[in-house]
């Protein structure tokens, strides 16, 4: 990930996605005190009035955004896709996984919010499939950036969360480290789960970039719901076709 600062404003960008000149994208930093949408719009010269920010509720619901439905409020939605220029797809996070997708062949994009609930429902895989249905996107062509989120070493979860992954991951050892002292608890690796889910859909490993940043550890750069409570601020993460 590339860290960029403009005064007190910080954002991060994927090296892989930055190779393409026909998109812009961002994973914002903490930036307390700023109107983040306005600041990102200023820094990247984007139209703030074409930012689409769904009302996220940890679903696996995906919306196709067009210039015709741009002003719609998308309730109970955690991923968005488009193939129209100028529409900035945004998801908010504060430990959950932000995933940005780009199809350089068919010129289509997606922004995905994937907490443990969305991840257990494979929202990223469903988004990849919807891009295929709507835009003819082939998974092997897609480029993905997994942005800053909580690291597994800080993400202890209980049996409810662990059990939600059994059907997709019968061998949980690749995604959960069970606590020796408390077998009903374990540390979940959300980055690894989403990586594996994308690989299963047919994305190429070399086309996926995973941020090494942990939102819990990096208190100067990121909000963290686990560190600060659910009422903490949110980072914004987005992508746009130019």
Helices and strands as residue ranges (DSSP letters): E 2-6, E 9-13, G 17-19, E 23-28, H 36-44, G 48-50, E 51-53, E 62-64, E 79-82, E 88-93, E 97-103, E 108-114, H 116-120, H 123-135, G 139-141, E 142-146, G 152-154, E 156-157, H 159-163, G 172-174, E 176-178, E 186-188, H 190-201, G 205-207, E 208-210, H 225-228, E 235-241
